[in-house]
């Protein structure tokens, strides 16, 4: 990739982690990048994650974020299914 590469860490939790078979991945995206770009890259690498696209929650650097949230080089993106229960 060029100098415009954004290297991030992706953490997966719950059923997303189970579907991926791992809890942590590294991704390289083209800059500018968003959480949606990270999600798209993950689905290409691990198609089983596509089932969570409509329901998964996203956090960037431990702060809840929408898919339009920008990601920078060195950021951590966490993806986890919604939690229910009481």
Backbone torsions as a table, in degrees:
resi	resn	phi	psi	omega
1	UNK	NA	164.8	-178.1
2	UNK	-82.7	-173.4	177.0
3	UNK	-65.6	-13.6	-179.8
4	UNK	-88.5	19.7	-179.5
5	UNK	-75.8	141.8	175.0
6	UNK	-116.6	112.7	179.5
7	UNK	-99.7	121.6	-178.3
8	UNK	-126.9	162.3	171.2
9	UNK	-106.7	134.4	177.2
10	UNK	-114.2	125.9	176.3
11	UNK	-106.2	133.9	-179.7
12	UNK	-116.2	139.7	-176.9
13	UNK	-128.7	158.4	174.4
14	UNK	57.9	-135.7	-177.6
15	UNK	-63.2	-28.2	176.7
16	UNK	-64.3	-42.0	178.3
17	UNK	-63.6	-43.6	179.6
18	UNK	-62.3	-43.8	-179.4
19	UNK	-64.5	-35.2	-178.1
20	UNK	-82.8	-22.7	-177.4
21	UNK	76.3	13.4	178.3
22	UNK	-158.5	158.9	179.1
23	UNK	-105.0	-7.5	-176.2
24	UNK	-148.2	134.1	178.5
25	UNK	-136.0	157.3	171.7
26	UNK	-108.7	139.4	178.8
27	UNK	-131.9	144.4	172.5
28	UNK	-117.7	122.6	-178.4
29	UNK	-118.6	161.7	173.9
30	UNK	-84.3	140.6	179.0
31	UNK	-88.8	142.2	-1.6
32	UNK	-75.0	152.0	-176.9
33	UNK	-132.2	154.2	177.3
34	UNK	-126.8	172.7	175.1
35	UNK	-61.1	-31.8	177.1
36	UNK	-64.5	-37.8	177.2
37	UNK	-64.2	-39.7	177.8
38	UNK	-63.7	-43.8	179.5
39	UNK	-61.2	-43.3	179.1
40	UNK	-61.5	-43.7	178.7
41	UNK	-63.4	-39.1	179.1
42	UNK	-64.9	-42.6	179.8
43	UNK	-63.5	-34.0	177.5
44	UNK	-67.8	-40.8	-179.5
45	UNK	-74.9	-37.4	-175.6
46	UNK	-133.7	85.0	-176.5
47	UNK	-55.1	-26.5	-179.7
48	UNK	-62.2	-19.9	179.8
49	UNK	-74.8	-16.2	-178.3
50	UNK	-58.3	-29.2	-179.1
51	UNK	-63.7	-18.2	-177.9
52	UNK	-99.4	0.7	-172.1
53	UNK	-56.4	-41.5	-176.6
54	UNK	-79.6	-19.7	-172.8
55	UNK	-115.9	-18.2	-175.1
56	UNK	-65.4	147.3	174.9
57	UNK	-101.2	150.1	-176.9
58	UNK	-126.0	142.1	172.3
59	UNK	-132.5	142.3	175.0
60	UNK	-118.2	120.7	-178.0
61	UNK	52.2	46.7	175.2
62	UNK	68.4	17.7	175.7
63	UNK	-120.7	129.0	177.4
64	UNK	-53.2	140.0	-176.0
65	UNK	-147.3	155.3	172.5
66	UNK	-87.6	171.0	-178.5
67	UNK	-67.2	-21.1	179.1
68	UNK	-81.0	-5.0	-177.9
69	UNK	-63.4	129.7	178.8
70	UNK	-69.2	147.7	173.0
71	UNK	-120.9	143.5	-177.6
72	UNK	-115.2	164.2	177.0
73	UNK	-55.1	130.2	178.8
74	UNK	91.1	-6.0	-179.8
75	UNK	-69.0	160.4	172.9
76	UNK	-115.7	126.3	177.8
77	UNK	-110.8	125.1	177.7
78	UNK	-108.4	138.3	178.5
79	UNK	-127.6	127.2	-178.2
80	UNK	-148.4	150.0	178.5
81	UNK	-73.7	155.9	177.1
82	UNK	-61.9	147.4	-178.9
83	UNK	-104.6	135.5	177.1
84	UNK	-128.6	165.5	179.1
85	UNK	130.9	-176.5	-175.8
86	UNK	-138.5	NA	NA
